[in-house]
């Protein structure tokens, strides 16, 4: 199994927020299989990019923004395209 890239982790966080709605850091951390401190760093990055909004209530929650949803859609399209290219490359090598 290959190591996840930072962008892959970002996409997993955004997908979690898309499915669960507004949620707290621990739920996100468990969902993506990353320690809370690393998830918090990623969420800080995503918030600075405008992909996630941070709630200002007593217990901090995170929500997906419209821009985050657009990023997620583009990410999955590109991911599918790259997987297709990889399958084609392997099939071509096998035929040779």
C-alpha positions as a Python dict, from the first residue, in 0.01 Angstrom:
ca = {
    (1, 'X'): (0, 0, 0),
    (2, 'X'): (139, 338, -94),
    (3, 'X'): (175, 635, 137),
    (4, 'X'): (-108, 889, 113),
    (5, 'X'): (-18, 1229, -22),
    (6, 'X'): (-119, 1548, 156),
    (7, 'X'): (-380, 1611, -114),
    (8, 'X'): (-522, 1261, -62),
    (9, 'X'): (-561, 1334, 310),
    (10, 'X'): (-724, 1668, 230),
    (11, 'X'): (-971, 1490, 3),
    (12, 'X'): (-1050, 1233, 273),
    (13, 'X'): (-1120, 1512, 522),
    (14, 'X'): (-1345, 1692, 274),
    (15, 'X'): (-1526, 1368, 192),
    (16, 'X'): (-1582, 1307, 562),
    (17, 'X'): (-1729, 1655, 603),
    (18, 'X'): (-1947, 1602, 296),
    (19, 'X'): (-2090, 1280, 440),
    (20, 'X'): (-2119, 1380, 806),
    (21, 'X'): (-2187, 1751, 780),
    (22, 'X'): (-2049, 1986, 1042),
    (23, 'X'): (-1839, 1782, 1286),
    (24, 'X'): (-1564, 1796, 1546),
    (25, 'X'): (-1194, 1720, 1507),
    (26, 'X'): (-1202, 1380, 1679),
    (27, 'X'): (-1468, 1245, 1444),
    (28, 'X'): (-1270, 1365, 1145),
    (29, 'X'): (-948, 1219, 1286),
    (30, 'X'): (-1108, 876, 1339),
    (31, 'X'): (-1272, 881, 996),
    (32, 'X'): (-946, 944, 810),
    (33, 'X'): (-721, 733, 1035),
    (34, 'X'): (-487, 1016, 1133),
    (35, 'X'): (-386, 1144, 1478),
    (36, 'X'): (-578, 1451, 1599),
    (37, 'X'): (-273, 1681, 1582),
    (38, 'X'): (-211, 1595, 1216),
    (39, 'X'): (-580, 1626, 1129),
    (40, 'X'): (-590, 1966, 1299),
    (41, 'X'): (-291, 2086, 1090),
    (42, 'X'): (-465, 1968, 772),
    (43, 'X'): (-790, 2136, 874),
    (44, 'X'): (-602, 2460, 942),
    (45, 'X'): (-457, 2439, 590),
    (46, 'X'): (-798, 2364, 438),
    (47, 'X'): (-954, 2656, 625),
    (48, 'X'): (-681, 2891, 499),
    (49, 'X'): (-756, 2774, 142),
    (50, 'X'): (-1126, 2847, 194),
    (51, 'X'): (-1227, 2482, 156),
    (52, 'X'): (-1343, 2438, 516),
    (53, 'X'): (-1515, 2676, 754),
    (54, 'X'): (-1452, 2674, 1126),
    (55, 'X'): (-1748, 2714, 1359),
    (56, 'X'): (-1711, 2970, 1636),
    (57, 'X'): (-1920, 2792, 1896),
    (58, 'X'): (-1794, 2654, 2229),
    (59, 'X'): (-1692, 2321, 2073),
    (60, 'X'): (-1510, 2389, 1749),
    (61, 'X'): (-1671, 2223, 1449),
    (62, 'X'): (-1563, 2213, 1087),
    (63, 'X'): (-1786, 2234, 779),
    (64, 'X'): (-1737, 2193, 407),
    (65, 'X'): (-1765, 2513, 204),
    (66, 'X'): (-1897, 2540, -152),
    (67, 'X'): (-1539, 2585, -270),
    (68, 'X'): (-1441, 2268, -80),
    (69, 'X'): (-1716, 2076, -255),
    (70, 'X'): (-1591, 2201, -592),
    (71, 'X'): (-1236, 2095, -503),
    (72, 'X'): (-1359, 1752, -398),
    (73, 'X'): (-1547, 1701, -725),
    (74, 'X'): (-1239, 1800, -927),
    (75, 'X'): (-1017, 1575, -712),
    (76, 'X'): (-1233, 1265, -772),
    (77, 'X'): (-1247, 1334, -1146),
    (78, 'X'): (-869, 1363, -1165),
    (79, 'X'): (-821, 1059, -944),
    (80, 'X'): (-1041, 853, -1176),
    (81, 'X'): (-855, 981, -1481),
    (82, 'X'): (-514, 892, -1333),
    (83, 'X'): (-635, 544, -1236),
    (84, 'X'): (-761, 495, -1592),
    (85, 'X'): (-423, 602, -1733),
    (86, 'X'): (-242, 364, -1498),
    (87, 'X'): (-464, 71, -1602),
    (88, 'X'): (-400, 152, -1968),
    (89, 'X'): (-26, 172, -1908),
    (90, 'X'): (-22, -165, -1734),
    (91, 'X'): (-238, -321, -2007),
    (92, 'X'): (-4, -187, -2276),
    (93, 'X'): (303, -323, -2097),
    (94, 'X'): (137, -662, -2058),
    (95, 'X'): (59, -685, -2431),
    (96, 'X'): (416, -607, -2531),
}
